[in-house]
């Protein structure tokens, strides 16, 4: 089957739609939601397909939104229309089996059967083999800086169907809608589109092959990569070489963040290395605590069922990634801290002394202890640590209500 026909095949498009549907996401510039898409596409697909086949289909501009970072600053995210997401996903599904097998084994991002944990473990193996330093190069706004001509030249080495190349080119040049005003997209690939990860790997494959040709030890996940070296001098030399090579790809680096560091100072994909162990970074832990504080905000007027659902979803997701950490000591402390915050929320909900006393007695606290605590003028967070509250709202009771344990998730990651 010709590549373009494969992309537009009913099965491939159906699989693409199911993938987009699972990923959910907001509406693009046309305001069409995931829920409304099936009815819309049923009425419009005939014309869209003809436009794709005859080459006059024009993608809609990408909706640009700003996502606040926990540590300040913003991350730019592009949201294509649902229909363009489906078509891009269909293109990706057809191209991935052709292109992916030719990528480097050192590339771990957005590829089948590969993940960030493999990249982190690759760095760890380097540490065990005596690599004491790392060349940590930060590509400056990589997804916004990709040169379209250089990228399409590389895509054309694997794709010889001119219709597919033309369609990909249209997506790169579709433009960006910022607060309703459309601006031309002269370079870059929008983060948030299904095609972006594959295009990023195509663009950076040259870098992988260059590093391999020099027999350098490295690991890359999307635009994050680390080169393991055995000395500061060697690292500085390699860094200078790589910066020159990146200039041939027209990819600028962030000079302030690009450096050669001892392994103990390296932060990679949310992890640091203590000796030969992998540990989540202080920044990652701070982000986790920030989100937990939001989910256990005592003034958040939602039901307990919903609060526990959100806590479970976030903790499970976080631990599925950061459970890779081999440092156990802080894990029980996190559980203690989360339980204390949850108890604080209950106390705030029972803010009237009579309600607080009645509920504590119902949970098994003695009448006199419950009265003393109910009449106390101390703050909710302070009271949440008292023995009486811990006895009434004990760990087993909180678990029965739906509170998930960080420790259990960590143990499941390491011992299941």
C-alpha positions as CSV (number, residue, x, y, z in Angstrom):
1,X,0.0,0.0,0.0
2,X,1.3,3.5,-0.9
3,X,2.2,5.5,2.2
4,X,-0.4,8.2,1.6
5,X,-3.1,5.7,1.2
6,X,-2.0,3.9,4.3
7,X,-2.3,7.1,6.3
8,X,-5.9,7.7,5.0
9,X,-7.0,4.0,5.4
10,X,-10.1,3.6,7.5
11,X,-8.4,1.4,10.1
12,X,-5.4,3.7,10.6
13,X,-7.7,6.7,11.0
14,X,-9.9,4.9,13.4
15,X,-6.9,3.9,15.5
16,X,-5.7,7.5,15.4
17,X,-9.0,8.8,16.6
18,X,-9.1,6.3,19.5
19,X,-5.6,7.5,20.5
20,X,-6.6,11.1,20.3
21,X,-9.8,10.4,22.3
22,X,-7.8,8.6,25.0
23,X,-5.4,11.5,25.3
24,X,-8.4,13.9,25.7
25,X,-7.2,17.5,25.5
26,X,-8.8,20.8,24.9
27,X,-10.4,22.1,21.7
28,X,-8.3,24.0,19.1
29,X,-9.0,27.3,17.4
30,X,-12.3,26.0,16.0
31,X,-13.7,25.3,19.4
32,X,-14.6,21.7,18.4
33,X,-14.3,19.4,21.4
34,X,-13.4,15.7,21.6
35,X,-17.0,14.9,22.5
36,X,-18.5,16.7,19.5
37,X,-15.9,15.5,17.0
38,X,-17.6,12.2,15.9
39,X,-20.8,13.9,14.8
40,X,-18.8,16.7,13.1
41,X,-16.5,14.4,11.2
42,X,-19.3,12.2,10.0
43,X,-20.8,15.3,8.2
44,X,-17.4,16.7,6.9
45,X,-15.1,13.8,6.2
46,X,-16.0,13.4,2.6
47,X,-14.8,16.9,1.8
48,X,-11.7,16.7,4.0
49,X,-10.6,13.5,2.4
50,X,-10.9,14.9,-1.1
51,X,-9.0,18.0,0.0
52,X,-6.2,15.7,1.4
53,X,-6.0,13.6,-1.7
54,X,-6.0,16.5,-4.1
55,X,-3.6,18.6,-2.0
56,X,-5.7,21.6,-1.1
57,X,-6.5,20.7,2.5
58,X,-5.2,23.5,4.8
59,X,-4.7,22.7,8.5
60,X,-6.0,25.2,11.0
61,X,-3.6,27.4,13.0
62,X,-2.4,25.9,16.3
63,X,-3.9,27.5,19.4
64,X,-1.1,28.8,21.6
65,X,-1.6,28.6,25.4
66,X,0.8,29.3,28.2
67,X,1.3,26.8,31.0
68,X,2.7,28.2,34.3
69,X,5.7,26.3,35.6
70,X,5.8,25.4,39.3
71,X,9.1,27.2,39.8
72,X,8.0,30.3,37.8
73,X,8.1,31.1,34.1
74,X,5.9,29.6,31.4
75,X,5.9,26.8,28.9
76,X,4.3,27.3,25.5
77,X,1.9,24.6,24.4
78,X,0.3,24.3,21.0
79,X,-3.2,22.8,20.6
80,X,-4.1,21.8,17.1
81,X,-7.8,21.3,16.3
82,X,-9.1,17.8,17.1
83,X,-9.4,17.0,13.4
84,X,-5.7,18.0,12.8
85,X,-4.7,15.9,15.8
86,X,-6.3,12.9,14.3
87,X,-4.7,13.4,10.9
88,X,-1.3,14.0,12.5
89,X,-1.7,10.9,14.6
90,X,-2.5,8.9,11.5
91,X,0.7,10.3,9.8
92,X,2.7,9.4,12.9
93,X,1.3,5.8,13.0
94,X,2.3,5.3,9.4
95,X,5.8,6.8,9.7
96,X,6.9,5.5,13.1
97,X,7.4,1.8,12.0
98,X,9.4,3.0,9.0
99,X,11.6,5.5,10.7
100,X,11.9,4.4,14.4
101,X,14.0,1.3,13.8
102,X,16.7,3.5,12.2
103,X,17.0,5.7,15.3
104,X,19.9,5.4,17.8
105,X,19.7,3.0,20.7
106,X,20.7,6.0,22.9
107,X,17.5,7.8,22.1
108,X,14.8,7.0,24.6
109,X,12.1,9.6,24.2
110,X,8.7,9.1,22.6
111,X,9.5,5.8,21.0
112,X,7.8,2.4,21.3
113,X,9.1,0.3,24.3
114,X,11.4,3.1,25.4
115,X,11.0,5.6,28.3
116,X,12.7,8.2,30.5
117,X,13.6,5.5,33.1
118,X,15.9,3.8,30.5
119,X,17.7,7.1,29.9
120,X,18.2,7.7,33.6
121,X,19.5,4.1,34.1
122,X,21.9,4.5,31.2
123,X,23.5,7.5,33.1
124,X,23.5,5.4,36.2
125,X,25.4,2.6,34.4
126,X,28.0,5.1,33.3
127,X,28.5,6.1,37.0
128,X,29.0,2.5,37.9
129,X,31.6,2.2,35.1
130,X,33.6,5.1,36.5
131,X,32.3,8.2,34.6
132,X,32.4,10.9,37.3
133,X,31.3,13.9,35.3
134,X,28.6,14.8,32.8
135,X,28.2,17.2,29.9
136,X,24.8,18.7,30.4
137,X,23.8,20.7,27.4
138,X,20.5,22.6,27.5
139,X,19.0,23.3,24.1
140,X,17.4,26.7,24.1
141,X,13.7,26.4,23.3
142,X,14.3,23.5,21.1
143,X,10.7,23.0,19.9
144,X,10.5,26.7,19.0
145,X,13.8,26.8,17.1
146,X,13.7,23.9,14.7
147,X,14.6,25.0,11.2
148,X,11.8,23.8,8.8
149,X,14.1,23.4,5.8
150,X,16.7,21.3,7.7
151,X,13.9,19.2,9.2
152,X,12.1,18.5,6.0
153,X,15.4,17.6,4.3
154,X,15.9,14.9,7.0
155,X,12.2,13.7,6.7
156,X,12.6,13.4,3.0
157,X,15.4,10.9,3.5
158,X,12.9,8.4,4.9
159,X,9.7,9.5,3.2
160,X,9.6,9.6,-0.6
161,X,5.9,10.2,-1.1
162,X,5.6,13.9,-2.1
163,X,2.0,14.1,-0.8
164,X,3.0,13.1,2.7
165,X,6.0,15.5,2.6
166,X,3.7,18.4,1.5
167,X,1.2,17.6,4.2
168,X,3.8,17.6,6.9
169,X,5.2,20.9,5.6
170,X,1.7,22.4,5.8
171,X,1.4,21.4,9.5
172,X,4.8,23.0,10.2
173,X,3.6,26.2,8.5
174,X,0.0,26.2,9.8
175,X,0.6,29.3,11.9
176,X,-0.1,30.0,15.6
177,X,-3.2,31.7,17.0
178,X,-2.3,33.8,20.0
179,X,-5.3,35.4,21.7
180,X,-7.2,35.2,18.5
181,X,-4.5,36.7,16.3
182,X,-2.8,34.4,13.8
183,X,1.0,34.6,13.4
184,X,3.1,32.8,10.9
185,X,5.2,29.8,12.1
186,X,8.5,30.3,10.3
187,X,10.3,27.8,12.5
188,X,9.7,25.3,15.2
189,X,7.3,22.4,15.8
190,X,4.5,23.0,18.3
191,X,4.7,21.1,21.6
192,X,1.4,19.3,22.0
193,X,0.9,18.1,18.5
194,X,1.0,14.3,17.8
195,X,3.7,14.7,15.2
196,X,6.1,16.8,17.2
197,X,7.9,14.0,19.1
198,X,8.6,12.1,16.0
199,X,9.8,15.2,14.1
200,X,12.0,16.1,17.1
201,X,13.7,12.7,17.1
202,X,14.2,13.0,13.3
203,X,15.9,16.3,13.8
204,X,18.1,15.1,16.6
205,X,19.0,11.8,15.0
206,X,22.0,13.6,13.4
207,X,23.2,14.6,16.9
208,X,22.9,10.9,18.1
209,X,24.9,9.7,15.1
210,X,27.5,12.3,15.6
211,X,28.0,11.3,19.2
212,X,28.1,7.7,18.3
213,X,30.8,8.4,15.6
214,X,32.9,9.8,18.4
215,X,32.2,6.8,20.7
216,X,30.9,9.1,23.4
217,X,28.7,7.6,26.1
218,X,25.4,9.4,26.2
219,X,21.6,9.2,26.8
220,X,19.0,11.3,25.2
221,X,15.3,11.8,25.9
222,X,13.7,14.2,23.4
223,X,15.8,17.4,23.7
224,X,17.3,16.5,27.0
225,X,20.7,14.7,26.7
226,X,23.7,13.9,28.9
227,X,27.2,12.9,27.8
228,X,29.1,10.9,30.5
229,X,32.8,11.7,30.8
230,X,35.6,10.8,33.2
231,X,37.0,14.3,33.8
232,X,36.2,18.0,33.8
233,X,38.9,18.6,31.1
234,X,37.5,15.9,28.8
235,X,34.0,17.2,29.4
236,X,34.9,20.8,28.5
237,X,36.5,19.6,25.2
238,X,33.5,17.5,24.3
239,X,31.1,20.3,25.2
240,X,32.8,22.7,22.8
241,X,32.8,20.1,20.0
242,X,29.0,19.4,20.5
243,X,28.1,23.1,20.6
244,X,29.9,23.6,17.2
245,X,28.0,20.6,15.8
246,X,24.7,21.9,17.0
247,X,25.3,25.1,15.2
248,X,25.2,23.1,11.9
249,X,21.7,22.1,12.9
250,X,20.9,25.8,13.8
251,X,20.0,24.8,17.3
252,X,21.1,27.3,19.9
253,X,22.0,26.3,23.5
254,X,21.3,28.0,26.8
255,X,24.8,29.1,27.8
256,X,23.8,29.6,31.5
257,X,22.3,26.1,31.9
258,X,24.8,24.2,29.7
259,X,27.8,23.0,31.7
260,X,30.2,20.2,32.7
261,X,29.4,19.1,36.2
262,X,30.4,16.3,38.7
263,X,27.8,13.6,38.6
264,X,26.6,14.5,42.1
265,X,25.5,17.9,40.7
266,X,23.7,16.5,37.7
267,X,19.9,16.7,37.4
268,X,18.4,14.7,34.6
269,X,14.8,14.1,33.8
270,X,13.7,15.0,37.3
271,X,16.4,12.8,39.0
272,X,19.7,13.3,40.7
273,X,22.4,10.7,41.6
274,X,23.7,10.1,45.1
275,X,26.7,7.8,44.9
276,X,25.4,5.2,42.5
277,X,21.8,5.5,43.5
278,X,19.0,7.3,41.6
279,X,17.0,9.8,43.6
280,X,14.2,12.2,42.7
281,X,15.5,15.7,42.6
282,X,14.7,18.4,45.2
283,X,12.9,20.3,42.5
284,X,10.7,17.3,41.7
285,X,9.9,16.8,45.4
286,X,9.1,20.5,45.7
287,X,6.7,20.2,42.8
288,X,5.1,17.2,44.3
289,X,4.5,18.9,47.6
290,X,3.1,22.0,45.9
291,X,0.5,19.9,44.1
292,X,-0.4,18.0,47.3
293,X,-0.9,21.2,49.1
294,X,-3.3,22.3,46.4
295,X,-5.2,18.9,46.7
296,X,-5.3,19.1,50.5
297,X,-6.2,22.8,50.7
298,X,-8.5,23.2,53.7
299,X,-10.6,25.8,52.0
300,X,-11.2,23.7,48.8
301,X,-15.0,23.2,48.9
302,X,-15.3,19.8,47.2
303,X,-16.5,16.4,48.4
304,X,-14.2,13.9,50.1
305,X,-14.9,11.3,47.4
306,X,-13.6,13.8,44.8
307,X,-10.6,14.9,46.9
308,X,-9.5,11.3,47.5
309,X,-9.9,10.5,43.8
310,X,-7.7,13.4,42.8
311,X,-5.1,12.5,45.4
312,X,-5.1,8.9,44.2
313,X,-4.7,9.9,40.6
314,X,-1.9,12.3,41.3
315,X,0.1,10.1,43.7
316,X,-0.2,7.0,41.5
317,X,0.9,8.9,38.5
318,X,3.8,10.6,40.3
319,X,5.1,7.4,41.8
320,X,4.8,5.5,38.5
321,X,7.5,7.9,37.3
322,X,9.4,8.9,40.4
323,X,9.1,5.6,42.1
324,X,12.4,4.8,40.2
325,X,14.1,6.6,43.1
326,X,16.2,4.1,45.1
327,X,16.2,6.3,48.3
328,X,13.6,5.0,50.7
329,X,14.1,7.3,53.7
330,X,11.8,10.2,52.7
331,X,9.0,7.9,51.6
332,X,7.3,7.2,55.0
333,X,7.8,10.9,55.9
334,X,5.8,11.9,52.9
335,X,2.9,9.6,54.0
336,X,3.0,11.2,57.4
337,X,2.9,14.7,56.0
338,X,0.0,13.9,53.6
339,X,-2.0,12.2,56.4
340,X,-1.5,15.3,58.6
341,X,-2.7,17.6,55.9
342,X,-5.8,15.4,55.3
343,X,-6.6,15.4,59.0
344,X,-6.3,19.2,59.0
345,X,-8.9,19.3,56.3
346,X,-11.3,17.2,58.4
347,X,-10.7,19.5,61.4
348,X,-11.5,22.5,59.2
349,X,-14.7,20.9,58.0
350,X,-15.6,20.2,61.6
351,X,-14.8,23.7,62.6
352,X,-17.6,24.1,65.2
353,X,-16.6,22.7,68.6
354,X,-19.7,20.7,68.9
355,X,-19.2,19.0,65.5
356,X,-15.6,18.4,66.2
357,X,-16.3,16.8,69.6
358,X,-19.1,14.6,68.3
359,X,-17.1,13.3,65.4
360,X,-14.0,12.5,67.5
361,X,-16.1,10.6,70.0
362,X,-17.7,8.7,67.1
363,X,-14.2,7.7,65.9
364,X,-13.3,6.3,69.3
365,X,-11.6,9.3,71.1
366,X,-12.5,9.5,74.8
367,X,-15.1,12.1,75.7
368,X,-12.8,14.3,77.8
369,X,-10.0,14.3,75.3
370,X,-12.5,15.1,72.5
371,X,-13.9,18.0,74.5
372,X,-10.4,19.4,75.2
373,X,-9.5,19.2,71.6
374,X,-12.8,20.5,70.4
375,X,-12.5,23.6,72.5
376,X,-8.9,24.2,71.6
377,X,-7.9,27.5,69.9
378,X,-4.9,26.0,68.2
379,X,-4.7,26.1,64.4
380,X,-6.0,23.1,62.4
381,X,-2.5,22.0,61.1
382,X,-1.1,22.0,64.6
383,X,-4.1,20.1,66.0
384,X,-3.7,17.6,63.2
385,X,-0.5,16.3,64.8
386,X,-2.0,15.7,68.2
387,X,-2.3,12.2,69.5
388,X,-6.1,12.4,69.9
389,X,-6.6,13.3,66.2
390,X,-4.1,10.7,65.1
391,X,-6.0,8.1,67.2
392,X,-9.4,9.1,65.9
393,X,-8.5,9.6,62.3
394,X,-6.0,6.8,62.3
395,X,-4.1,5.4,59.3
396,X,-6.5,2.5,58.8
397,X,-9.5,4.8,58.9
398,X,-8.0,7.2,56.4
399,X,-7.1,4.2,54.1
400,X,-10.7,3.0,54.4
401,X,-11.9,6.4,53.3
402,X,-9.8,6.3,50.1
403,X,-6.4,7.8,51.0
404,X,-3.6,6.1,49.1
405,X,-0.1,5.4,50.5
406,X,3.0,6.7,48.9
407,X,5.0,3.9,50.6
408,X,2.8,1.2,49.1
409,X,3.2,2.7,45.7
410,X,7.0,2.9,46.1
411,X,7.1,-0.8,47.3
412,X,4.9,-1.8,44.4
413,X,7.3,-0.2,42.0
414,X,10.4,-1.9,43.5
415,X,9.1,-5.3,44.6
416,X,6.1,-6.2,42.4
